[in-house]
Amino acid sequence: MNARPGPSLLSGYYFGLIALLYLPIGVLFLFSINTNTSLSFPLQGLTLEWYQKLLDSEAVLRSARNSLIVAAGSSFAATALGTMVALLAVRYQFRSKGLLILLAVLPLIVPFIVLGVALLLLFRALQVELSLWTIGIAHTVVALPYTLLIVVARLAGFDPNLEEAAMDLGANYPTTLRRIILPIIFPAMVSAWLTAFTVSFDEFALALFLAGTEPTFPVYLFSQLRFANRLPIMVALAVLLMIGTLTLVVIAERLRRTE
Amino acid sequence: MDSPLLPAPRQRCRGAGEQERTVLFDRRATFWILYLPPLLWLGLFFIAPLVLMAAFSFRADMRGALLQWWTPTLQQYAAMLETPGYWRLLGISAVLALIIATSAVALAYPVAYFLAFRAGRRAGFYLVLLLVPFWTSYLLRVMAWKIMLGSEGVLNSFLLYTGLIREPLGALLYNRTAVVITLIYVWIPFAALPILAALQRIDLALFEAAFDLGATPLRRFLRVTLPLSLPGVLAAFFMVFIPTVGEYVTPLLVGGSRGSLYGNIIQDFFTKAANWPFGSALSMVMLAATLLLVALAARLVDVRRLIE
């Protein structure tokens, strides 16, 4: 009744919107292979010069490396912490459970600018030097709700009897956790890690407040935006990063579907 | 203090007493291992900074060390009350966020509907296609709009090229309209996700029932599909609204001086103006407003159903 094939108003709308969504991205891509540093039509000529310059620009690559480090580390921590809360939420009964879950989900509804300045205040008060660490800590907090929700979904879907069986057969709880529960939720943990990674990798609003002398890619990009002649190089890197992110996301989606 | 309880009393075959005790011990020890790290992490890096900021908003000035005793004063809030400009900007930010969130949700709804009911086997591919723009660098998507709308930008040079206009339109960039257009664009794919999740949960038998009872497609949509997808619509609305109220990056890039929002003055007081107590008071007002709004919405819909 519903699977009406062929073109319809709805599919027309979908493809129209997709075209609109891709237009600015297409413009960016053109920008990265355009000879001019300003994009006006008709185009003057095409070049790969910006990609070449990108490989020679140490600062740009360094900022991308910093982003990779922060994203990898913070998503690892966020996945570990999210899994812990998920286990408590699904497998334990205790009085402060509702409060703990609320606490872990709350970062979703605190505007980033508020959390950013609050963390800046804390780090300054404790005289902690701003660095990649401080950015990573903030990213762990904001990624935690995502990792929690992803792992909870997986945990809630599997039969607690499996655990009980393992323990009846003489396994203690840590062994059961390691041998039974973790393997079952592992795909969800990888998917949570990748989600947290993408959240952190592109995050700017928090990072701008918490960056020390080493910028992440978005922070560096922001500092370069006022130099028109640097823009094509940044866009070239962004095109490469987009391809990288896309690969990660496709992998995450595949893993999430592995039921 | 909290103590973990076993889900249900279990029967064991051999050495029940002995084994029960070790299992209980294991579970209790494991409980603390699972409980303390997230609690400490969130306490130190989420609650503590917010509490410190709250305390800072009752401080008179920046003199002295950051961590020291100070006599609480309401003077920052009083100063804020005296300046209607801040409240106006908070109001404008809230209204713009409302417009942006509503538009993004309205534009995303048909897409989610298409993916849920009409896309068929290729729905997964179409979903990824929709999300790719969302995974592109946020700053660069905003920059892309600057390139699109600028006076030497794509839109202007295209209109000049086709001869529709004689000289570039200057009013496209550096105002609040540019901020609104850019943010709607940024949020559409994201807004589609919770709506899609809600639509996918609808039991298709309900459609048949509506059909059998003689409902027209429009009536079926208004009486069955739309009400059942409302939790997803609300979730999508808030997932766009909350980050947008506090937005300061997009106004910086495409808004110019005429397009700044409440988030921008918070940023200014923590950077250029370096008046952290006043910035803290501004932040606290925004935080309180956001939490209040979410709490109200949570009363309207069952939040647990959204999380599932």
HADDOCK unambig.tbl for C-alpha pairs under 7 A between the chains (distance, minus, plus):
assign (segid A and resid 2 and name CA) (segid B and resid 117 and name CA) 6.14 0.50 0.50
assign (segid A and resid 2 and name CA) (segid B and resid 118 and name CA) 6.45 0.50 0.50
assign (segid A and resid 3 and name CA) (segid B and resid 117 and name CA) 6.52 0.50 0.50
assign (segid A and resid 3 and name CA) (segid B and resid 118 and name CA) 5.26 0.50 0.50
assign (segid A and resid 3 and name CA) (segid B and resid 120 and name CA) 6.28 0.50 0.50
assign (segid A and resid 4 and name CA) (segid B and resid 118 and name CA) 6.50 0.50 0.50
assign (segid A and resid 10 and name CA) (segid B and resid 110 and name CA) 6.80 0.50 0.50
assign (segid A and resid 10 and name CA) (segid B and resid 114 and name CA) 6.03 0.50 0.50
assign (segid A and resid 11 and name CA) (segid B and resid 114 and name CA) 6.65 0.50 0.50
assign (segid A and resid 14 and name CA) (segid B and resid 111 and name CA) 5.52 0.50 0.50
assign (segid A and resid 18 and name CA) (segid B and resid 130 and name CA) 6.47 0.50 0.50
assign (segid A and resid 21 and name CA) (segid B and resid 133 and name CA) 6.64 0.50 0.50
assign (segid A and resid 22 and name CA) (segid B and resid 133 and name CA) 6.70 0.50 0.50
assign (segid A and resid 24 and name CA) (segid B and resid 141 and name CA) 6.93 0.50 0.50
assign (segid A and resid 24 and name CA) (segid B and resid 144 and name CA) 5.33 0.50 0.50
assign (segid A and resid 24 and name CA) (segid B and resid 145 and name CA) 6.56 0.50 0.50
assign (segid A and resid 25 and name CA) (segid B and resid 144 and name CA) 6.98 0.50 0.50
assign (segid A and resid 27 and name CA) (segid B and resid 144 and name CA) 6.89 0.50 0.50
assign (segid A and resid 28 and name CA) (segid B and resid 144 and name CA) 6.09 0.50 0.50
assign (segid A and resid 39 and name CA) (segid B and resid 153 and name CA) 6.63 0.50 0.50
assign (segid A and resid 39 and name CA) (segid B and resid 154 and name CA) 6.95 0.50 0.50
assign (segid A and resid 40 and name CA) (segid B and resid 152 and name CA) 6.54 0.50 0.50
assign (segid A and resid 40 and name CA) (segid B and resid 153 and name CA) 6.27 0.50 0.50
assign (segid A and resid 40 and name CA) (segid B and resid 154 and name CA) 6.09 0.50 0.50
assign (segid A and resid 40 and name CA) (segid B and resid 157 and name CA) 5.92 0.50 0.50
assign (segid A and resid 41 and name CA) (segid B and resid 157 and name CA) 5.95 0.50 0.50
assign (segid A and resid 41 and name CA) (segid B and resid 158 and name CA) 6.60 0.50 0.50
assign (segid A and resid 81 and name CA) (segid B and resid 37 and name CA) 6.98 0.50 0.50
assign (segid A and resid 81 and name CA) (segid B and resid 38 and name CA) 5.38 0.50 0.50
assign (segid A and resid 84 and name CA) (segid B and resid 34 and name CA) 4.98 0.50 0.50
assign (segid A and resid 85 and name CA) (segid B and resid 34 and name CA) 6.98 0.50 0.50
assign (segid A and resid 85 and name CA) (segid B and resid 38 and name CA) 6.96 0.50 0.50
assign (segid A and resid 92 and name CA) (segid B and resid 4 and name CA) 6.26 0.50 0.50
assign (segid A and resid 92 and name CA) (segid B and resid 5 and name CA) 6.89 0.50 0.50
assign (segid A and resid 92 and name CA) (segid B and resid 7 and name CA) 6.99 0.50 0.50
assign (segid A and resid 93 and name CA) (segid B and resid 4 and name CA) 5.93 0.50 0.50
assign (segid A and resid 93 and name CA) (segid B and resid 5 and name CA) 5.89 0.50 0.50
assign (segid A and resid 94 and name CA) (segid B and resid 2 and name CA) 5.87 0.50 0.50
assign (segid A and resid 94 and name CA) (segid B and resid 3 and name CA) 6.03 0.50 0.50
assign (segid A and resid 94 and name CA) (segid B and resid 4 and name CA) 5.51 0.50 0.50
assign (segid A and resid 94 and name CA) (segid B and resid 5 and name CA) 6.95 0.50 0.50
assign (segid A and resid 95 and name CA) (segid B and resid 2 and name CA) 5.97 0.50 0.50
assign (segid A and resid 96 and name CA) (segid B and resid 2 and name CA) 6.83 0.50 0.50
assign (segid A and resid 109 and name CA) (segid B and resid 242 and name CA) 6.38 0.50 0.50
assign (segid A and resid 110 and name CA) (segid B and resid 287 and name CA) 6.64 0.50 0.50
assign (segid A and resid 111 and name CA) (segid B and resid 242 and name CA) 6.23 0.50 0.50
assign (segid A and resid 111 and name CA) (segid B and resid 243 and name CA) 5.56 0.50 0.50
assign (segid A and resid 111 and name CA) (segid B and resid 246 and name CA) 5.38 0.50 0.50
assign (segid A and resid 112 and name CA) (segid B and resid 243 and name CA) 6.97 0.50 0.50
assign (segid A and resid 112 and name CA) (segid B and resid 246 and name CA) 6.82 0.50 0.50
assign (segid A and resid 113 and name CA) (segid B and resid 246 and name CA) 6.02 0.50 0.50
assign (segid A and resid 113 and name CA) (segid B and resid 263 and name CA) 6.77 0.50 0.50
assign (segid A and resid 114 and name CA) (segid B and resid 283 and name CA) 5.64 0.50 0.50
assign (segid A and resid 114 and name CA) (segid B and resid 287 and name CA) 6.99 0.50 0.50
assign (segid A and resid 118 and name CA) (segid B and resid 49 and name CA) 4.88 0.50 0.50
assign (segid A and resid 118 and name CA) (segid B and resid 50 and name CA) 5.60 0.50 0.50
assign (segid A and resid 118 and name CA) (segid B and resid 53 and name CA) 5.52 0.50 0.50
assign (segid A and resid 119 and name CA) (segid B and resid 49 and name CA) 5.28 0.50 0.50
assign (segid A and resid 121 and name CA) (segid B and resid 49 and name CA) 6.89 0.50 0.50
assign (segid A and resid 121 and name CA) (segid B and resid 53 and name CA) 6.97 0.50 0.50
assign (segid A and resid 122 and name CA) (segid B and resid 49 and name CA) 5.25 0.50 0.50
assign (segid A and resid 122 and name CA) (segid B and resid 52 and name CA) 6.87 0.50 0.50
assign (segid A and resid 125 and name CA) (segid B and resid 66 and name CA) 5.16 0.50 0.50
assign (segid A and resid 125 and name CA) (segid B and resid 67 and name CA) 5.70 0.50 0.50
assign (segid A and resid 141 and name CA) (segid B and resid 42 and name CA) 6.93 0.50 0.50
assign (segid A and resid 141 and name CA) (segid B and resid 46 and name CA) 6.88 0.50 0.50
assign (segid A and resid 168 and name CA) (segid B and resid 12 and name CA) 6.76 0.50 0.50
assign (segid A and resid 172 and name CA) (segid B and resid 23 and name CA) 6.01 0.50 0.50
assign (segid A and resid 172 and name CA) (segid B and resid 26 and name CA) 6.66 0.50 0.50
assign (segid A and resid 173 and name CA) (segid B and resid 23 and name CA) 6.42 0.50 0.50
assign (segid A and resid 173 and name CA) (segid B and resid 26 and name CA) 5.52 0.50 0.50
assign (segid A and resid 173 and name CA) (segid B and resid 27 and name CA) 5.92 0.50 0.50
assign (segid A and resid 174 and name CA) (segid B and resid 26 and name CA) 6.95 0.50 0.50
assign (segid A and resid 174 and name CA) (segid B and resid 30 and name CA) 6.95 0.50 0.50
assign (segid A and resid 202 and name CA) (segid B and resid 137 and name CA) 5.93 0.50 0.50
assign (segid A and resid 202 and name CA) (segid B and resid 138 and name CA) 6.74 0.50 0.50
assign (segid A and resid 205 and name CA) (segid B and resid 249 and name CA) 6.84 0.50 0.50
assign (segid A and resid 218 and name CA) (segid B and resid 139 and name CA) 6.99 0.50 0.50
assign (segid A and resid 238 and name CA) (segid B and resid 137 and name CA) 6.63 0.50 0.50
assign (segid A and resid 242 and name CA) (segid B and resid 135 and name CA) 6.89 0.50 0.50
assign (segid A and resid 242 and name CA) (segid B and resid 136 and name CA) 5.41 0.50 0.50
assign (segid A and resid 245 and name CA) (segid B and resid 135 and name CA) 6.85 0.50 0.50
assign (segid A and resid 246 and name CA) (segid B and resid 132 and name CA) 6.92 0.50 0.50
